Structure formats: C-alpha cells, structure tokens
Amino acid sequence: MARGGDARGTDRPDPTDWVTRAADDAIRHAGGEDAVRAEGRTITCASGASPSGPVHLGNLREFLTVHFVAEEIRRRGLPVRHLHSWDDYDRFRKVPAGVDPSWTDHIGRPLSAVPDPWECHASWAEHFKEPLVASLRAMGVEMEEVSQTEAYRRGDYVEQVLQAVAHRDRIETILGRYRTKAAPVAESEQEAAALADSVLEDDEATGAGDGNGAGDLARFPYKPYCRECGRDTTTATAYDDESADLAYTCTSCGFEGVTNLRTDHEGKLVWKVDWPMRWSVEGVDFEPGGVDHASPGSSYTVGKEVVKAVYGARAPSFVGYSFVGAGGQVKMSSSRGGVPTAADALKILEAPVLRWLYVRRQPKQAFNVDFGPEVVRLYDEWDSLTRKAADPAKRDAQVLAYERASSTAAAGTLPTPPVVVPFRLLSSVADVTAGSAELVSRIVGDVGHEHATVADLEPRLSRAMTWMSEYVPESERTTVRSEPDTARLAALDEDEELWLRQLLDRMPDRLELDETTALIYGVPKLARGLGLDDAPTDEVKADQKAFFRLLYELLVDAERGPRLPTLFLALGAEKVRSLLTP
C-alpha cells in the first residue's frame, strides 16, 4: 500500500487524524496491541443499515467510517474484520413515492418479506442491498455481511433474547430514565426537523410510543411478527418465564396465538435492546452512528447501560457522525425518493474522489454533496492534491487523507486514469462534441494530453461525459450554431470586420492548441499594428473582450462558453470558417 508514515517519516500516522484516533480507541477496547497479538483475536469494527430504501450518500458514511478505521488497524498488521449487519428484519414502515399504494398492505412486515415492486429481486430488502454492495466493491470496501433475518430465524440469538426478557424490568428502568431527555440541539431548522424525525422513528422502533402489551407486558422487549399476517402489529397478552411461551393478539388481522421464544424464532428484540445485544454476541470493538443515535436518550446512550446490565459486556468505542446532505437537504431520507446513492455518485466521481469526500472530514462535520459546478472544482482540488502527494517532502494530514482514499489493503490502488486530463477540459470538450468519446480523445490529445487510446482517459472520461449529459442543465450547455448568424454578420462594425478578416486569413486548415491560442488572443493586437508576441495594451485588452464576445455569439449563440481555443479545436477549421465568414 502507498499509505505509510506521517510528515515526520515514521510509520505511525498523525495522531490528530480522526481515523488514527478511532483506530487507537478500537485497539484499546480490544485490550491493546500486545493482547490482541498474544491472544490471536480479531478486532471487530461494525456497521449496520436498514435496507428500507435506496442506500444514499448519507448512509454511505456509516460504511466508510468503519472501512477507514478497519483499514488503519489492518495497516498496523493487526487482524480485523469489517462486520456489517443488514437490518432486513426491521419492519417496513411506509410506502415511498413512486411505489404502488397497494404496498401499504405490507407495512409492519419484515423488509425481507416484502415483495420487490420492480420484480427484479427476491424482496424489498434485496432490491436495495444489491446496488449498494456493488458500489462498495467498486470503492474497494470489503465486509463480512450478516442478514438479521437469517440470524434471528436460525435462532442465533435465542439465549440473548431470553436473557433480555428475563431482565425486562431492569431494561424498562433504563429506558424509562431516558424517555424525558431532551432531543439534541440542532444548528438549523432543517437539521432540527431531521433529528426530530429520526428520534421519533427510533422511539417507534422500540415500542416506546404506543406500548407492546398490557400491565407488566406493556413494554415487553421482544416483538413477535404475527404468524397469520406477518406484521408486527402484535400486543403481548401473557408470558410464561418457565416455558418461554408468549401469547399475543394481532391488531391488523385479529389473530390470537402463542409463540415460543426458545423454538419458534418469529420475532426480534426492540431496537434499543437489539443493538446492545449484538455488541455482546459479536464482540464489537468499534461502531459509529449518526448524531441522532448518540444524543441523550437515544440508541447508543441507552445501549451502553443495557449491554452492561443485561449482558455483562461493554459498549464498543464510538464515533458519532453528522448528516450528509444533497441539494440543500440536510439529512437524506430514502422514503422521500430522489436521493442520490453511491451508484449515482460513481457515475461522475472516480472511486478515490468519492472516498476522499468522507475521509478528509471529521465525522462530526456535516457536508453536502453537490453534483453541480462544484464537481469541476472538486476534481481540480483532487488533481492538485495528487501532485502534492507525489512529493515525499510534502507529506501532511491532507496527503494522508489522499492516501487513505486512493488505496486499500485488499484492492491496492483504486482505478484512476493513466493519463490525467483536467475534468473541466474533458467535460467542456464533451459538451461541444455531443459526447463522442473518440472525438474528445482526439481533441484532448491535440491540446497537449498525449495518450495512446481512449482507454488511457478512463475512468474519468466516461464520468465527464455523464456529468455533462445528465447533471448539467440544458440551459447551461453549449449549443453550436448549425447555420451562420447572417443577421449578425451583416451588422458587423468596422473593427469586428477587421478582427474576423485577420482571424480567417491567418487560420490554418489544421488547428493546433498553441498556435490557435496565440492567434485568437493576437488578432486584436494585429488590428492595432502590434505583433502577435507583443504585450497587450489597455486598448488591446478591451478589444480582446469584445472580440471574444463576438466569437461566442457567432459560434454558440451565447456571451460565453468553453475556452475559445478548445472550442475552435472541437469544431475544426472548416466549421469555424463556415460560421464566421460574412
């Protein structure tokens, strides 16, 4: 791996780096490096997500936070695993926009039991898991996956479920202590709304809102799915500690039945007990969570007490991360539809660049992902950092983040173009060539980026072409005139006629970048009796602005556009002549 020492040349990264700190905490939680090596144990870094909808760029922070920490531990030569739990045994909560309203019939059933409306996967859960896993692989993220549906139905947690039920009074005491805690303080109205929604959903998932039974069963920590209709709209009516029989009624279909917690495996623990239960079973040393899970009274703070009181275990080291937004939306919501996913981002961002967005920031720093003009600036910044990272004398925290983004232990260096062409040039040329890869390749070669084949420009070329065609509004794209603007050409003033005549007389049939650049900038100099290599006077500078505006009007019917030399090369001499000849 390229990753190595810090700016001082040692083999240990900068201790102020958040990944380093989190890895240190995870190793301490596991007993320290010496103990880990001596005992031959594997450090467990865990993530979790509910495949209730598109796994968007906000959810991606969960995966990448764990990935980067596990990579740092692996870099130190310690055994580590990235364990990911798919919470596909969670209830289906609501039907998102664009899905047949008849799917409301499935509300309350496990995500793994809800049919895929698009009929391309085995279930709702699989429909949203598969594209995210594919994107993670493209980003070099490898993880050990666990389906909570499979784990619960296999009976993996039977003893832990019985233990939680036996300690239900203790659990209720802990949960009750936090129910009146205030929600976290938000920095904006949007963030406040997002946090409130999240806390409410968390409370709903625990059964804290409407109860789970009557009397001493009102907040029973285990929720069965109805054997008749498959929904979790069940109310506990009786429980026998000796036999582990739980009687319940279903408010959706009226079914009355009994499930045995030892043998039937028909339900799950409520969320605030389920999470700490898994910490104890899986031996989790590190796990992050959104700030909504770290706020007073929410999942992590409650879980710390539950895991100790019920399971005699310790909560993992924890990093709370802030929201990632897009298009002004502070916290993304899968159910609202239209949120960008990792797959969407990888259409326009090289995998290392997307990784870099997350690793370069402290987890508690919120940020937005902008697919507009910011993409061009992002690539410029990345290319500048790439050049800096090539100089061993310039190692610092920024270079360390670059190295973490660029390679992984398993995948090595992630794909980048053999010949790096600025994204702004690729997208600009793609704009004026209507997205012809071969033509783009020829032009960028002509302007100084020599390469053997189109493949030498990938994966960036395809991303530039996609960005221009799918993310740049039609109104902001360059539209080359199909016919000369005869009216404007007939109305040329004396200076404009002279400029065009000088340009057309001197323009060769095959255009080269340097010569074309010198000519376009030099025409106003020639018109004032100067040479092409002479420094421009103030009058020439004013003429240049007017001349450039004229060229844009005649070529693309706009006051500005791509750099004129690039535009000339993209159009070719013959096309330029046809549009500029009076």
Number of C-alpha atoms within 10 A of each C-alpha: 14 13 20 16 15 17 18 12 12 10 13 15 21 18 13 9 17 19 27 18 15 25 24 19 20 25 23 15 17 21 16 13 16 11 13 17 14 8 10 11 14 15 24 24 28 28 24 20 16 21 24 26 21 23 25 23 25 28 23 18 24 22 22 18 26 28 23 24 25 27 23 23 23 17 18 13 11 20 16 19 21 25 23 20 19 20 20 25 23 24 23 26 17 15 19 17 12 10 11 10 11 8 16 14 13 20 18 22 21 25 26 25 19 21 18 18 13 10 10 11 15 13 20 24 27 19 22 18 21 13 16 19 18 13 18 18 14 19 25 23 21 20 21 10 15 15 15 19 20 14 15 18 18 13 17 14 20 19 12 19 24 16 14 25 21 15 16 19 16 15 25 15 10 17 23 14 12 14 14 10 12 10 15 18 10 13 8 10 10 14 17 17 13 19 23 16 13 19 19 13 13 20 19 15 18 24 20 20 13 11 16 22 19 13 12 13 17 17 25 26 26 24 25 28 23 28 16 13 17 22 24 24 22 24 23 26 19 16 20 10 12 6 10 17 18 19 18 24 19 22 14 15 14 13 14 17 16 19 20 16 24 15 13 15 20 19 24 24 22 22 21 25 23 22 20 27 25 15 23 20 13 13 18 25 25 27 26 25 21 21 20 24 22 19 20 18 24 24 24 26 16 25 26 18 19 28 23 15 16 21 18 10 18 20 24 24 20 16 21 20 22 21 24 21 21 18 13 12 16 22 24 23 21 20 16 12 13 13 20 20 19 25 19 14 21 17 18 24 23 23 25 23 22 18 23 18 17 21 23 19 14 16 23 13 12 15 19 17 19 14 18 14 11 11 18 18 13 16 18 15 12 16 17 11 15 15 11 17 18 11 10 11 11 13 17 18 17 16 23 23 21 24 21 25 25 24 22 24 17 11 15 12 17 15 18 17 14 13 17 17 20 18 21 17 19 24 25 24 30 27 27 22 20 16 21 13 19 11 16 26 23 17 27 22 16 17 16 12 15 16 16 10 13 16 16 18 23 19 20 27 26 21 20 27 25 17 22 24 17 11 13 15 10 11 7 10 16 22 17 21 14 11 11 18 17 13 9 12 17 10 11 14 9 8 14 19 16 15 21 21 17 18 20 14 8 12 17 13 10 10 19 17 18 12 12 21 16 13 20 22 22 23 25 31 24 19 17 12 9 16 14 16 12 10 12 18 12 9 11 20 15 12 22 20 12 15 20 18 16 22 21 19 18 23 26 20 17 15 13 15 20 19 14 18 20 22 23 23 21 24 18 15 16 12 17 20 17 13 20 19 15 17
